[in-house]
Amino acid sequence: MRMLTLASTAAVLALVGPALAGSETWLVTEESSSGIKGAQGNWTVNIDGDKFSGAAVMQANNGGELTYKFEGAIANGVYTVTMNDRSDGKKRCVWSGHAPAGSSTQKKGLIGYAECEGEKLILRAAILGQ
């Protein structure tokens, strides 16, 4: 009976997990729109329902550290993220990410473009545990 209760609890948490408050780690890569890798590293994401926030610690292509804060929301499968206080000086960066579709080489996680004062970046994110 105890095993059945544990299995039932695990199944319920798996189904409603994204709606609960929690924390996740995302592995993120930023590239320029020309395909040159700009940075890669971790996002620590704090989730509260359909809203989230957190901090990024990335290694830039020049070996330096890139850090910033972010906040966003999820609506209809689209993640909209505003990145603030970027240590590389980029301003007004907004990323719109979604699950990969079509014949994309990326099959899991999220992919999308960020606009930063006219500069376009491609961001790819893998959510650990998925």
C-alpha atoms as one frame of an Amber mdcrd trajectory, in Angstrom:
protein
   0.000   0.000   0.000   2.815   2.394   0.874   4.454   1.849  -2.551   1.148
   2.611  -4.265   0.824   5.852  -2.274   4.385   6.893  -3.172   3.799   6.087
  -6.839   0.517   8.028  -6.846   2.144  11.033  -5.182   4.999  10.981  -7.706
   2.544  10.802 -10.607   0.535  13.767  -9.303   3.691  15.849  -8.772   4.878
  15.030 -12.279   1.599  16.269 -13.723   1.236  19.461 -11.692   4.932  20.162
 -11.111   5.234  23.009 -13.618   2.333  24.824 -11.966   3.983  24.712  -8.535
   6.621  27.093  -7.245  10.128  25.680  -7.571  13.607  26.066  -8.939  15.266
  24.643 -12.053  18.632  24.868 -13.748  18.678  25.592 -17.478  21.785  25.119
 -19.640  21.799  28.062 -22.032  23.813  29.014 -25.114  23.742  32.485 -26.678
  24.918  33.005 -30.261  24.981  35.984 -32.552  22.566  35.747 -35.453  25.563
  34.885 -37.665  26.074  31.691 -35.614  29.139  32.749 -33.612  28.829  31.421
 -30.072  28.699  34.300 -27.613  28.314  32.586 -24.245  27.207  29.410 -22.568
  26.361  28.557 -18.995  23.569  28.192 -16.459  20.351  29.965 -15.654  19.011
  29.405 -12.149  15.269  29.732 -12.670  12.771  30.352  -9.854   9.261  29.411
 -10.977   5.988  30.645  -9.529   3.034  29.471 -11.607   3.381  30.952 -15.102
   5.986  33.533 -14.015   9.681  33.020 -13.386  12.847  34.937 -12.556  16.455
  34.203 -11.872  20.096  34.821 -12.610  22.466  33.774 -15.367  26.135  32.887
 -14.982  27.684  32.280 -18.374  31.171  31.982 -19.823  31.648  34.367 -22.738
  33.530  33.366 -25.868  36.425  35.623 -24.784  36.793  33.615 -21.544  35.219
  36.265 -19.347  32.122  35.867 -17.237  28.738  37.109 -18.425  26.117  37.633
 -15.731  22.615  39.056 -15.712  19.219  38.829 -14.071  16.034  37.888 -15.877
  12.299  37.695 -15.416   9.580  36.349 -17.603   6.322  34.537 -18.124   4.993
  31.501 -19.976   1.862  31.850 -22.126   0.613  29.331 -24.693   3.961  27.513
 -24.728   5.983  30.703 -25.388   8.541  31.902 -22.846   9.029  35.685 -22.889
  12.111  36.742 -20.925  13.538  40.193 -20.161  17.276  40.139 -19.377  18.504
  42.967 -17.118  21.833  44.232 -15.781  23.907  42.342 -18.338  27.620  42.549
 -17.584  28.352  42.794 -21.342  26.456  46.092 -21.544  23.677  44.887 -23.841
  20.457  46.752 -23.062  16.747  46.024 -23.424  17.163  42.338 -24.245  13.937
  40.388 -24.653  13.933  36.710 -25.585  10.972  34.802 -26.968  11.585  31.066
 -26.630   9.515  28.033 -27.539   9.877  24.292 -27.978  11.695  23.383 -31.208
   9.431  22.659 -34.164   9.730  21.247 -37.658  13.015  19.954 -38.990  15.150
  21.790 -36.420  18.280  19.912 -35.321  17.352  20.719 -31.724  14.652  18.305
 -30.540  14.249  19.215 -26.831  14.379  22.295 -24.641  13.698  25.814 -25.870
  14.931  27.934 -28.764  14.261  31.491 -29.824  15.570  34.946 -30.662  16.424
  37.804 -28.350  16.450  41.422 -29.476  18.928  43.686 -27.670  18.768  47.288
 -28.935  18.847  46.137 -32.549  21.246  43.230 -32.070  19.723  39.787 -32.546
  20.818  36.752 -30.539  19.799  33.108 -30.740  19.274  31.450 -27.369  18.973
  27.725 -26.831  18.040  26.289 -23.448  18.032  22.739 -22.127  16.025  22.317
 -18.954  17.774  19.810 -16.692  15.577  16.866 -15.882  13.618  16.977 -19.169
